[in-house]
Amino acid sequence: MTPSEIRELRGGISRAAFAEALGVTPLTVYRWELPPGSPELRRPRGKVLARLRAWADSRAAVGTGFGNVAAPADSCEIGSHEAGEGGPAPAGMSEGAATDLAPEEEAALLPALAAIDQCQLEQAESELVGLLGSGVLRTDAARALARISLAKLHLLLRHDAKAAFATLVGMGGGLPRSVHLQLHVVSAMLHAAVDARLFNPGKTNHHAALAEPLLTEADDEERFLLWYAQLVAAAATFEAAMVSRLVERAARMCELPTTPLGRCLAREAMAAVSLGFTHVAETARRADEYLRIAETGPLPLHRMRALCWRAEVLLEEAAPPERILRMLEEAEGLQRRHRIVDGTHSMVLHRNKGEVLMRLGRLAEAEHELLDATRIGSELGYTPFRIYIVLARLYWQAGDVAETRALAERLLRFEGLQQDLSHAFAGIVLLLCDVVQGAPPSDWFERLAEALASMRRVSAWAIAHRYVVTYALGVCSTHATPEQARRMLHLAERALEWSPSPTASALFRRYRGDLLAREGRFVEARQSLEAALATFELSGNVPEGLLVRRTLANLDLLEEHPEAEARMDATAAQLLDAGIAPPPLLQAEAAPAAPCAHSHFEIERLLVPLQRLSTRGLGAPILQKELLNVAGELFPDRALRLEEVGSNGDSILVGSRRGEVDAWFDFSDGVGRRLRLGVGGELDESQRAAITLLVSFAALAFEVAGLRGFTAAPRPDAPADDASLPGFVAASESMRRLKAELKRLSGSRATIIITGESGTGKEVVARAIHDLSQRAARPYVTFNSAAIPRELFEGQLFGYRKGSFTGATSDNPGVIRAAEGGTLFLDEIGELPLDVQPKLLRFLENGEIFPLGERSPVRVDVRVIAATHRDLLQLVGEGKFREDLYYRLQVIPVHLPPLRERREDVVALARHFIARLTPEGREPPVLGRDGELALVSHPWPGNVRELRNVIERALAFDPLPKILGAEHLRR
């Protein structure tokens, strides 16, 4: 084919879309279209040429363009576009026009297709097999539709991706639009099923893109299934940004299905996502909805999944283990009876069963189930990370450090889905093994803290992060210094705020009791341990209950109780009978607090202070003052101090009375902030207990105020808002500090790199830096490195002269020169091609660029701000980003925390978006208290972008509500 023929064939289709459909790169298409004689000219040949000719023939015969025809492919080829890709061939066009189904074929297929929609899957399977062997289906289109539907059943009925793949192999030929669409839908679903050889989110997205132009207004069910497949694939890889973008469309997409099957899949998708992204209560609600709808028809696979996920939620809720075990045994029975193929559902089943058996003290059976889960995960190529967390805890309880180390080393060699997360956990476990064996590196604790922080950045999987922090706290409570253990306590408490759990809270209290005992604070240690024991006994957790009883006996020994030795021997025997290694004996590393001469504190004196703190409707600023007031009235002659503690350990004064304090009482407001109340002078046990009760009650009052959206008032040291910036909302302390830093940078021209998760507002910060700088009156130019085709990158960035290459019909200054005297914002700089990076480095160092076609450098005066959501240092290690450029960009690093870590900003941002997005001429609605609660309690995986979309969606419907409540805020 000549270049003009290819250009004519491409027509109005973008080069990228045309290339993707043919299975080549946009650069290849660009070279095909170059004028004759060009040195870079290339010609299509082989299978690609055959596809082009088939496409041309189909357009000539049918009169259709890209909007109606899927990518061509050989009908006998197994592969998406290129040899070796794997996967069913997209439907192609053969010689002549596509043949529609005959009326009698449609009539024969209709009952089976209707049975699928009505969830009568086994009946549909039997009918389709019969039709394919009967000879009733004479046309290629009818047989293809039957095979496509049968492949769909393999996925929905038994999760048999391999059978679905075999059913679709070699499919192609002249298929009508509706059958093409069904093929792409089922292919997208096939590649979304977690399987070591077939799972491929890229192909899922590819088939979804090819199906998009085939959709009509009547294809709501297909549109939903394409979204469902993409969401399932993204959730399996745990691409938080991709999941967030898909979840933003969830409310609209889940309204599309009208069939029982579609409604069931909609509930499944949302239940699966909520397991990682939302709080336990929301997950329980969605899992219950899924379980109810899975019971309405014969859907064994989906009922099995619903039972496994509901069991996981019950584990989080610390429900009785016998109830969970019955649920999991029902799921196992479904898998056996209906011959359901192993998948993530069976892996989750065995993992949950192992954890339940651990709680019942049946450790050998638990290990067997967990190893079964590991085997299934290995066969699927899915991360054993969550399984290994439970196994590591089991081996830790058994005192088997060697097996724990071997487990981590196996995980470190894992290659597959969520590999970064798995390797991060393996490194943490190996470090903790060194600590337990008494040979840790000197900086082990700093490395542990950094690894935990890095792991949180790698994944937004709140539950997983909490599991790992709690595991690390268990080691640190007995093997680290008291100062290190207390720092780990703070990290664990923050993880609990992010992902609350009764079991994790009980473990936190148990390990806190260990630390308090080491510090000689025996009364507080006993209180913390007894609270943990109550939760473990309520949830039927036998091993943890025995371990707490052992520590309580250890406390008796430290306090020299008469029968302490006998209790120690009895608990040691119970532990050994259960297969649990007795923990090391605790020693009081600080002298026990001597009894004070103060009078006994009467509990009645707390009644009025607690009633004052529980007044409904109090905001956080008033609660802060009230806490100081009531503490001052209870202890009138003592110094008091209330501080807010940052994530790095620094503190900011909130309020104080008199002089120095001697004892601190930490607590959290439940929505992201940590506070502490300091009291001066010696305290006896009853006074300590009274203050502990007071701050515990205050913590609940602050949490209620926070969930209602009443954030803390600006503190005296907070930066003034005299230079307020449009769109820059800073209610939280971290954002206020950032705003102050940006003001101090106003006179600088140094390069700045902004990091943070996708959607946190990096571009808003970049614009604020420009607006506050002395360059505010000069150009501000944005260049998105991820949005420019590779072959056009250099010319767009550095510019070019007319005639410097084919197609350069005029001079182009490039974005760097367009920003002369001002600011250039390089967004997604992690996507910068390697061959362009040295030229950007030269520009940053010398202020010179070489436009294409120029013989001498051009000097420019431009201040550069870069941004990325990726870990550039990791890219440097992988050879995808130059080390010298990395360090040149790190002149002034600015990190934007995710929205879940600055919940004070949520309501402020919501009100800001309401004011901006309310239709012109309309009165902005007021954000109701239930709406504030719904917003603040959501984890916001998509950060500020997701919050903006939620508000914009709420304001898009008429009539516009006067009060924006929780029912309007659909996610």
N, C-alpha and C positions, 0 to 999 in steps of 0.2 A: 504494500500500500504506500502511496505517496504521502508526503506531509499534508498536502491540501485535502486529500481524501480522509485522512485521520482527523484533521481539524473539522471538516464537514460532518464526519460521523460523530465527533464529540458534541458538536452543536453548542447549546447553551449550558451544558453540564460543566461544573468546575473541574479543573484538571485533577484535583485531589480525589473527588468523588469518582471520576472516570477511571483513575488509576486504581483506586481501591476495589472497584467492581471487577477490574481485569486481573487483579492480583499482582500489580507492579507498583513501582514508586512514582510519585508525581514527576521526579526528575527524568525518569525513563520516558514518560509521555512528552515532557518538554523537549527531549532530544529527538523524539520521533517527528516533532512538528517544526524543527529547525529548517531553514531554507537549504536547498541542495548546495553542496560545496562547503557547508559549515564543518569545521574540524570535529565538533562534538556530535554531529548527526549520527543517529542510530536508526536501524530498521527493525520492526517486529519480525519475528520468525518462530518457527516451530508451533508449539501449542498456543502461545499467545497470539500468533498470527491467525491460527484456526479460530480462536475465540472472537477476534476482531471481525473475521469474515462471517462467522455465524451471527454475530450481532448485526452486521450490515444486512445480511440476508433476511433476518427476522424483521428488521425495520422496514425493508423494502416490501416484504410480504404482508406484514400486519399493519404497517403504517404507524408504528408506535415508537416512542423514544424511551429515554432512561426512566421516565416516570412510570412506565408500565412493564418493563422487562427486567428480570433479574440478571445477574452477571452470567455470561456464557461459560459453559464448562463441558468437557467431554462426558457423555452419559455413562461411560464405563470406568471413569477414573475415580479412585478413592482419594480425595484430597480437596481442600477448599479451593485453592487456585494453583498452587505450585506443587510439584511432586514432593512428597515427604511431609506435607503439612498435616495430614491426618484429618478425618472427619468426613461426613457425607458431602458429596458434591452439591453445590447450589444448583437449583433447577436451571437448566440452560435452554436455549432455543435451537432446535434442529431445523433442517430444511423445511420450509413451508410454515403455514400458520398453525397456532395452537388449536387443538381439537377440544371442544367442550364435551362435557358428559352428556350422554343420551338421556332422554327423559326416563326410560325404564331403569337405567343405571342409577340415576338420582333417587328414584323410588326405592330401589333395592338397598341403597346405602343409608337412606334417611333414618330407618329405625336404629341402626347401630350408632350413627352420629348423635341422635337424640338420646340414646341410652348413656353415652359418654357425658353429655351435658347434665343428665339427671343423676350422675354418680353411680349408674348401674354398670360398673366397669367390667366385671366378669361376664355379664351377659353380652356387652358390646364386643368383647374379645372373641367370644364364641361365634357371634354372628359374622364378624369380619373374616375370621379364619375360614368359615364356611363359604362366604362369598368369593374369597380369593381362589378357592378350590373348585368352585361350581361352574365356572365358565360364563357366568351372567355378566361379569364385568369385561367387556370386549375392548374398550378403548384404553389407550395408555393413561389418559387422565384419570379414569375411574379406578384403574388398578393402582395408580400412584396415590390417589387420595386414600384408598383402603390401606395401603402400606404405611402411609404417613400417620393415619389414625391409629394403626396397630402399634407403630413405634411410640406414639404418644401414650398408649395404654401400658406399654412396657415400663415407661417412666412413672406413670401415675399409679399403677396397680402394684408393681413389685420393685420399683426403683432399679430396674434392670437396664442400665445404660448400654451395656455391651449388646444385648438383644436389640435394643432400639437402633444402635449403630448398624448392626448387621442388616436390619430391615431396610434401612435407608441407603445402604451402599449401592453405588452405581445408578442412583435415580437421576433422571434427567429427561431430555426429549421435549417435544412440543407440548408444554403444559399451560393451561389457561391461568389467568391472573390469580383466581381464587385458590387454585392448587399450589401455585408458586408461593403464595402468601403462607399457606398452611405448612409448606416445607420449611420455610425460613423460621416460622414460629417454633416448630418442633425441633429444628436444628439448634436454635437458640436455647431451648430448654435442655436438650441433650448435653450441650457443652457447659451448662450451668450445674449439672449433676456432678457432685464431687466424686471423681474417679481418677486414679493415678494416670491413666493414659488418655482419657477423653475430656477431662475437665479443662476448659480453656476460656476464661472470661473474655479474652480478645475476640475469639470466634463468636461467642454469645453476642457481644456488642456489634460485631461485623454483620451477623445475620439480622440483627435488629435494624441496623442501618439500611441493609438491602431491602428489608420488608417495609420500611417506612414509606417509600413512594408507592407501594402497592396498596396501602390502606385506604379505605373509603370511609365515609361517615358512618356506614352501617357496621364497620368492623370493630366495634367496641371490645368484644371478647378477645379478639386477637391483639388489639392494642394493649389491653391489660396483661395478656400472657407474655408479651415481649417485655413489658416493664417488670413483670414478676421474675422472668428469667434473669434479667440484668441485676435485679435486686438480690436474688439468691446467690448469683455468682460473686457480686461485690461483697456480700456478707460473709461468704466462705473465705475470701482472701482478707477480709476485714480491712478493706480500703475505706477508712472512715469518711474521707471527703466524698468518694463516689457514693457510698451508702447515704450520706447526708443529702446529696443532690437528688437521689432517687426517692428518699423519704419525703422530701419537700413536695413531691408530686403524689404522695401516697393517698391523701384524702380524696383527690380527684380520681385517681386510678382505681381505688377500691370501690368507687361508686359505679364504675363501668359494667362489671359483670352482672348479668341478669340470671345466669344459670346457677343451680346449687353447687356445681363443681367450681365455677369461678369464685363464688362467695367463700367457699372453703379455702381455696388457694389464697384469697385476699387475707383471710384471718391468719393463715399459716405464715405468710410473709411478714406481717406485722408482729406476730408472736416471736418469730425467729430473731428479728432485729431488736426487739425490746429486751431480749435476754442479755444483750451486751450493752445496750445504750441507756436504758431507763431504770428507774427504781423498782424495787421488788413489787410494790403494790400495783403499779401499772403493768408490769410483766404478768403478774397473777391474773389480772383482769383480762388481758389479751389471751393468755393461755387458756383460761376458762371459756372464753368465746370460741376459740379454735376447737377445744374439746367438745363443746356442745354441738357445733356445726358438723364436726367429723362424725358424730353419732347419728346424724339425721339420715345417712345413707350408708351403703356397704363400701366404706372407704378404709380398708384395714391399714394401709400404709399411713394414711393421715391420722387415723386414730392412734396408731402406734407412736407417731411423732408427737401428737398432742399429749399423750400419756407421759412420754419421756420428758418433755419440756415442763409439764405441770409438776412432775416429780422433782425436777431441778429447782423450780420455784419453791416447792415445799421444803427442800433441803435448805434453801436460803432462809426460809421462814422458821427453821428449827422445829418443824412439825414432828410428831411421833414417828420413829423409823418404821414401825410395823405397817402403818398406813402407806408410807412411800413404797415399801417393799411389795405390798399387795398390788399397787399400781404398776410397778415395774414388771412383776410376774405376769400381769395381764398383757402388758406390751410384748413380753417374750412369747406368750402363747399365740398372739396375733401373728408374730413373725414366723413361727413354726407352721401354723395352720395354713397360712396363705403364701408360704414360700417366698417371703419378702427377702430380697437380696440385701446383703450388708451394705450399709452406708453410714453417714454421720449419725443417723438416728440410732443404729445399733451400737455405734461407738459411745454415744451419749448414754444409752441404756446401761451398758456394762460399767461405764465410769460411775454413773449415779448409784448403781447397785453396789459397786465396790465401796463407795463412800457410806452408804447406808449400813452395810455389813460392818464397816469399821466402827460406826457409832454403836452398833450392838455388841462390839467386842469380839466379833468373829473374824479375826485378822487373817487367818490362812485363806478363808473363803474370799475375803475382800481382795487379797493379793491376786488370787486366781482371776477374779472378775476384771481387775484393773489391767492385768497382763493380756486378757482377751481384748479389752478395749484398745490397748496398745497395738496388738496384732492387726486389728481391723483398721486402725488409723494408718499403720504402715502400709497396708495393702491399698489404701485410698490415696496415699501421699499427703495425708492431712496431718497437721501438727499434733504431736502427743502432749503438747505443753500442759493443758489442763489435767490430763491423766497423770502426768509426771508430778504435778504439784501434790496430788492426793497420795501417790506412791511415795514421794519423798517424805511426806508427813508420816506415812505408815512406817517407813524404815527408820525415821527419826524416833518414833515412839518405841520401836523395837531396839533402839540403840545401835543399829547397824550402819555405821558411818561408811564402811567399805562399799556396801551395796548402794548407798546414797550417792557416793562418788561415781560409781560405775554407771548409775542412772544418768547423772549429769553429763558424763563423757559421751554416752550414747546420744543424748539429746544434742550435744554440741556438734555431732556429725550429721544431724538431720538436715535433709535438703527437701524442701517442698513448701506448701502453703504456710504463711506466717513464720517463715524461717528466722527473720530478725528477732521476733518476739521469743521464739524457742531458744535461740542462742543466748539472748540476754538473760533469760532465766537460768540456763545451764551455767553461765559464768557466775551468777550470784550464788548458786548452790555450791559450786566448787570452792568459792571464796569462803563460804560458811563452813564447809567441811574442814578447811585449813584452820579456821578459828576453833572449831570443836576439838581438833587433834592437837591444838596448842602450838601450831607453827604457821601463823598468819604473817603476811608481809606487814611491814611497819605502818604502812598507810592504808591498811585493809578497810578501815571504817569509812574513810573518804572515798575509796573506790566503790564500796558498797552503796553509799549514799548517791554517788554519781550514777551508778548502774541502775538504781531504782528510779532516779529522775529520768534517765535516758529511756528506760523501759516505758515509762508513762508517756514520753514523747512519741515513742514508736507506735503505740496503740492507744486508742480511746476506750479500750476494753476495761471498764471500771472494775468489774468483778475480778478479773484476772490480776489486775494490779493490786487489789486489796488482798487477795490470796497470798501473793508473793511477799508483800510488806509484813503481813501477819506472821508468815513463816520466818522471815528474817528477825522479827521481833522476838520470837520464841528462842532463837539462838542467842541474841544479844542480851536478853533479860538475865541470863545466867553466866554468859561467857565474856561479855563486854564490860568495860568500866561503867560505873553508875552514870557518869556523864554521857557516855555514848548510848547507853540503854535509854536514858531519858530523851535524848534526841530521836532515837528510833520510836519511842512512844509517841512523840509529836507527829512523826511521819505516818504512823499507823492511825492516829486519830484523824488526820486529814484524809487518809484513804477511806476511813469509815464514814466520814461526812460525804465523800464522793459516792460511796456505795454502801449504804447502811445494811447491817445484817446482825440478827441476834447472836448467832454462833460466833461471828467475828468479834462482836462486842464482849461476849463472855471470855473469849481467848485474850482479848485486850486486857480485861480485868484480871485474869489469871496471871499474865506476864507482869502486869503492873504490881500485883501482889508480891511476886518474886523480887522485883526491884525494891519495893518498900521494905521488905524483910531485910535485904542486904544493907539498906540505909539505916536499919535499926528502928524503923517506924512500924512497930509490931501491930499496934491497934489498927492503923489504917490498912496495913497489909491484910490483916484478918478480915476486915470489912470488905475489901476488894475481892478476896478469895471466896468469901461466903456468897457474895453477889454472883460471882461466876458459877459457883457450884449449883446455885438455885436454877440458873438457866440450863446448865448441862443436865441436871436431873429432870427438868421439865421436858427437855427435848430427847431424853433417853440416850444421851451420849455417855456410854459406859467408860471408855478409856479416859476421856477428859475428866469425868467425875472422879475416877480413881486417882488421877494425877493431882487434882486439886486437894483431895483428902490427904495425899502424901505430903503436900506442901504445908497443909494445916498441921499435920503431925510434926513436921519439921519446925514449925513455929512454936508448937508446944515445947519442943526440945530446947529451942533458943531461950524460951521464957522459963525453962527449968520446971515444967509441970511434973508432978510426981509420976504419972503413968505414961510419960511421953515416949520412953524407950519401947514400951509394949505396943503403943500405937504405931510407932515407926516400923517395928517388926511385922505387925499385922498388915499394914498397907503394902509393905515390900512383898510379902507373900501373895497378896491379892494381885499385885501388878505382875509378878512372875507367872502366876497361874494364867493370867490373861495374855501372856506373851509380850508384856511391855517392860522395857528396861526401867528400873527406878531412876529418877533424875538425880543428878549430883546434889549432895547436901548443900543447903544454903548456909552461908556464914554471914553474921552481921559485920559488915566491913566498917561500919560507923558505930559508935557507942549508942546503945539504946537511949532514947530520950528519957531523962530523969523525970519523975513525977513532979508537977509544979504545986505550989502552995495555994493556987487560986481556988476559989470556991467552985462548987459544982454548978455547971450551967443548966438552968432549968429550961426544958423543952418548950414550956408554955410561952416563954419570952419570944419564940420564933413565930408564933401564930400571926400576930399583926404584921410583922415584916413580910411574911410570905403572902399574906392577903394583898398587901400593897403592891408587891411585884407581879401578882396575878391579875391585876386590873386589866380588863379587856380593852383593847384599842390603844394601849401605850406604844409609842414608837421607840426605837432603839436609843435615840438621844435622851429621852426622859428616863428610860430604864437605867441608863448609865448613871445618871444623877441619883436616881432612887436607890440603886444598889449601894452607892457610896453613903447616902443618907442613912439607910437602915443599918449598914455596917457600923457607921459612926455612932448611932444611937445604942446599938448592942455593945459596942466597945468604946465608950466615950473618951477614955484616956490614952488611946493608942493611935499610932501613926497608921494611915491607910493610903493605898496607892492602887489605882486601876490603870492597866496598860493594855494596849493591843500588841500582839506578838506577830511579827512578819514571818514568812516562810523561811527566811535565812537566819532567823533567831533574833534579829534586832527588834527593839520595842519602842513604842511611841506612847507617850503619856496621854491618858484620857482625862484623868482627874486625880487629885491627891489631897490629903489632910496631914498637917504636921510634918514630922521628920522621917527618919529612915525606917524601913520595914525589915523584918527578920524572917518571915515565912510567906511563901507564895502558894496560891491555890489557882491552878489552871482550869479553864473551861472553854467551851466552844459555843458559838451562836448557832451551829448547825447548818449554816449556809455559807461557810467559807472563811470565817474570821475566828482567830483565837484570841482570847483575852486572859488576863490573870489579875487576881486581887491579892495585894500584899498587905500584911498585918504586922505591926511592930510588937516587940516584946515576946516573952515566953508564953506559950499556950499549953494548957493541960489537955487531956484527952477529950473531955466533954466540950471544951471550947473549939478544938480542932474539928470535932464532929459537927458542931453547930455551924461553923463556917463552911465546911464541906457541903452540908445540906443546903445552906444559903446559896452557894454558887451553883450547885446542881439545879436548884429551882430557878435561879436566874438564867442558866443556860437554856432551859426550856422556854422561859419567857422571851429571851432574845431570839430563839429559833422561831417562835410563833410570830414575833414582830417582823423578822426577816422574811418569812414565807408570805406575810401579808404585804410585803413591799416597803415596809418602813425601815429605811437604811439609816445608818449613823449620820448624825449631823457633822458638817465640816469641823475638823479639830482646829485649835488655835494655830497649829503649825502647818496647816494645809495651805497649799499655794493659792493665792488670790486668783479670781477669774477675770481680772481686769483686761486680759488680752484673749477673751473667749474666741474660739475658732469655730466656724460653721461646721457642723457634723462631728466635731470632736467632743464626745460625751465622756466625762471623767467623774464618776461618783465614787468609785473604789479607790482605796489608797494606792494601789499599784499604778492605776491610770493617772492619778493626781501627781504621783512622783514622776511618771513619764512626761506629763505635760510640763512640769517644772524643768526637767532635763532638756526638753525641746526648746524652751525659752532660753536656756543657757547656751544652746548651740546656735542661736540666731546669728551670731557674728562669724561663725566658722564656715569654711568652704571645704572641710574635710569630707572624704567619702564616708557614707553611712550604709550599713547593711542591716536591713530589718528582717527578722526571722519570726516565725510563728505559724501556727496551723492555718490551713486554708479557711478563709472567711473571717479572720480575726480583725481585719481592718487595716492591713498594712498600707494600702494605697491612701487611706484617710490620713494615716500618720505621715506618709511621705509628703502629701499635699500640705499638711500642717507645718512640716519643717520648712517647706518652700515659702509658705505664707508668712512665717515668723522671721524669715531670713531677710538680709539686705537685698536679696534678688527677687523679692516678691513682685516687683513691677515688671520683671523680665519674663521670658517664656518659661512655661512649665510643660514639658513634653513627656508623654508616657510611651514606653516601648515594651510590649509583652513578648518575651523571648519564646514562649510556648505557642504563639499564634502565627509565627512567620514560617513559611516553607524553607527548608534548609538551603535550597539553591538560591533563594532571594535574600538570605539573611545579611550577607556582607554588604550588598548594595543598599539595602534599606537602612542599615545602621551607619555606615561610613559615607554613603553617597556614591555617585558615579558620574562620569562625563558622557556626553552624547557620543554614541558610536563605540563605546568601550566594549560592548558585547551585543549580540543579536537581540533586538527588541529595545535597546536603549536609544529611543528616538529623541530624547531631550535630556538636559542636565537634571540631576536629582541631588539636592544638597545632603540628603540623609538626615536622620533624626538627631544626630549629635550636633551638626551645624545648625539645625532648626532650633536647638535649645541654646544658642550662643548667648552668653551673658546670664543665662538662667539656670534651670535645674532639669536634669534628665533622670527620669525614674525608670530603671531597668527592672521590670517585674519578671518574676520566675527566672531569675538569672541561673538557676541550676540547670535549665534546659539549653543553655548556651552551647552551640556546637564547639567541639574541641579545636577545630581548625581556625575558629574566629577568636578564641580566647587569647592567644598571644598578641593579636592586634588591639584588643581591648585593653590588655595590660600595658601596652606601649602608650596608649592614649591616657590611661590613668596616671602613668608615671611621668610622661613628658608633655601632656597636653597637646599631642599631635596626632593627626589621622592621615591615612593614605586612601583617599577616595579611589575607586576603580577608574583607570584611565589617566590618573594624575601621575606626573613624574617626580613631583616634589611634595613633601609633607605640608599639611595645612594646620596652622595653630588655631586652637579654639579655647575659649574660656567657658567651661561648663562644670557645674557641680553635680556629681553623680550620687544618686541614692539607689541602692539595689535592694531587692526583696526576694525571698524564697520561702517556701514551706518545707523544703527538703533539707536534709542534713548534709551540708556541703563538705564537712570533714569526712563523712562516710564516702561521698562521691570521690573525694581525693584519694582515699584508700583503694577505691575500686578502679582508679585510673580514668574516671569520667570527668574530672575537673582538675585543672592545673593547681598545684600547691602554691606556686608563687602568686597566682591571681587570687587564690583564697586568702592569703595573708595580706595582700594589697587591699582587698575589700574590707578586712576586719579592722579598719582604723577606728571606727566608732560603731560597735555592735549595739543594736536596739532589739530587745525581745518583747514580743507582744504575748502576754499570757492568754490561754483560751478562756472563753466566756465562762466556763464552768468553774474557773478559779477566781473569778471576780464577779460574784453573783450580785454585788451591790449595783453593778452597772446594768443589770437586766431590766429592771423596771424603769430606770432612767432612760435607757436606750429605747424601750418600748414606747414611752411617752414622747420621746423625740421623733420616732418614726410615725406615731399617730398624728402628731402635728404636721409633719412634712407630707404624709401620704394621703391625708384626708382630701377628697375631691374639692376643687376650688369652689368657693361660695357656700360650702357646707360647714356646719359647726362640728369641730373635732369631738368624738366621743370621749367620755371619761373612762379610764381603766378601772374596772371594778376590783374589789378585794379578792374575789374568787379567781378573777383573771390574773391578778398579780401572783397569787399562790400557784396557779398552773404554770405561769412563766418561770418563776424562780425555782420550782421543783424539777423542771425539765433539765437534762444534762447538756443540751445544745451541742451535739456533735458537729453541726455545721456552723457553730459560732455565730457571729453577728449577722452574717449573711442569711443564715437560717431564721434568725429572729426577725429580720426585716421582711423576709418572705411570709412569715406567719402573720405579721401585722398587715402587710399589703393584701394578703388573701382575705383577712377578716374585714378589710375596708372595701373589698371589691363587690360585695353583695348589697343589693337594695332590699329593704330599706336600711339605711345606716343606723345602727343602734345608738341610743343615747349613752348607754353604759356598755362597755366592752367586757363581757364576762367570759368565763372559761369555755362556755359552749360555742363562742364565736372563734376561738383560737384553735383552729384545726391544724394539726401538723401532718 
